[in-house]
Amino acid sequence: MQSFDVIVIGSGIGGLVAGGLLAHSGKQVLILESHSLPGGAAQGFSRRGFHFDSGPSFYCGLSDSQGLNPLRQVLTRLGESLETVVYDPLGHYHFPDGRLAVYGGSEDYQRAIAEFSPLGAREFAKFEQRLLKVYQGLKEIPAIELRADWKVIFKLITNYGFSVLKLLPLLGDISSSVGQIVDQTVRDPWVRRLIDLECFLLSGLKAEATITPEVAFMFGERINSVIEYPIGGSQAIVQALVRGLTKFGGKIQLGTHVNQILVKSGKVYGVQTRKGEQFHAPIVISNATIWDTYTHLLDQNDLPATYRNTCLQTPALDSFMHLHLGIKSEGLEGLTGHHVVVHDNNIDITIPGNTCMISIPSVWDQNLAPTGYHGIHAYTLEPFAGWSKDEFYPQNKRQKAEPLYRALEKIIPDLRQRITLELIGTPLTHARFLRRYQGTYGPAIQAGKGRFPGPFTPIQGLYLVGDSTQPGIGVPAVAASGILCANCL
């Protein structure tokens, strides 16, 4: 038995951020990770000289001291930094009716949209300006200073009173869905569909279900900060956070599967691992999802029944089909790194297989693939239901991966002749490696139709971080969840 001030279950971005900040403040912190690698959904892996991202691949503001990215603010606090490659455009959206270059700069992006719809481009400019007002209002309050309890009011008034006053006229937009602002500014059907796609890529939901600050942050960072990729991939971010944790005395223990949070009389006192080890602490932070925390890590009687049942009914986003490929790069000198392919404009973009996301990070960091090769990560939505490892599993894997191959062939027509390494992942793969409920990337709580739990639980000393605690399934949002939790402690 060992004792600590804080135990963190899981080393996703949220857990690493919370653990690092608490270690920085002088707490004795232990992070327990069941996997052999830290990082959660943001980790990477290597095969035959290729280094692949397994999750996020698009980043803004990691190296910009003036940007809003909460992760960059955390790294600065921990005395860490990242080497990055800056690029623009951030990628290309491929529709049946043409290819759209997605630039960071407003004027360039609007000119690209005007090639499809001149009127729509003007409407998009009005929509964008509404979002940028929200971004500018939020920019004056650093995320690193925020917390999730009532004391945030005192801090905001004391340190950022004038900035808070400037936000008051924006409260309507801040509390609205993106869809409500679209309805007030955009009529062009092509641009409305484009905005739905932008929201879907960010939140997993279309505009009507996505909160405005989330998209305002994305547009604001693309326009005002830098679009970049970290040298070394997502693993470089994770390694920087681990360095920050250990620099201030925090510890991380890999290959340690926590199977129970220890609770007595409504108060947490530690955790127990699958091997029977116990680690004691008055504070436990779970970086597992709310579904996994409340189903697998806690005894059913540890929580009020009504509260537990309500949380477990939170809708979850679908999982994904993943395709990781190593291909020969000869003749692909002009290849760009990010692509999104929509196969059919007459089918909803959220239908599994219709919208395919593609990342080729070796165009920025050649060390991610052997000389003469590129590494590719492509993925598309896929429900967890119906998957089982039966005799038809290999056939089903290949069939469900076919939309990803067809999407890649729009960028690299002779793709299949170039493949030297092929890995197909299903929702079962996603659930197994990330130990996540149904392999989901997070909750599907629609704007105005549900509340996220935040870091607090009914159990004294037990807190939550990660994508199931607050809006946004991307790296900035989960980093912010770690900040909010750590600052409350």
Secondary structure, 3 states (H helix, E strand, C coil): CEECCEEEECCEHHHHHHHHHHHHCCCCEEEECCCCCCEHHHCEEEECCEEEECCCCCEECCCCCCCCCHHHHHHHHCCCCCCEEECCCCEEEEECCEEEEECCCHHHHHHHHHCCCHHHHHHHHHHHHHHHHHHHHHHCCCHHHCCCCCHHHHHHHHHHHHHHHHHHHHHHHHCCEHHHHHHHHCCCHHHHHHHHHHHHHHHCCCHHHCEHHHHHHHHHHHHHCCEEEECCCHHHHHHHHHHHHHHCCCEEECCCCEEEEEEECCEEEEEEECCCCEEECCEEEECCCHHHHHHHHCCHHHCCHHHHHHHHCCCECCEEEEEEEEEECCCCCCCCCEEEEECCCCCCCCCCCCEEEEECHHHCCHHHCCCCEEEEEEEEEECCCCCCCCCCHHHHHHHHHHHHHHHHHHHCCCHHHHEEEEEEECHHHHHHHHCCHHHCCCECCCCCCCCCCCCECCCECEEECCCCCCCCCCHHHHHHHHHHHHHHC
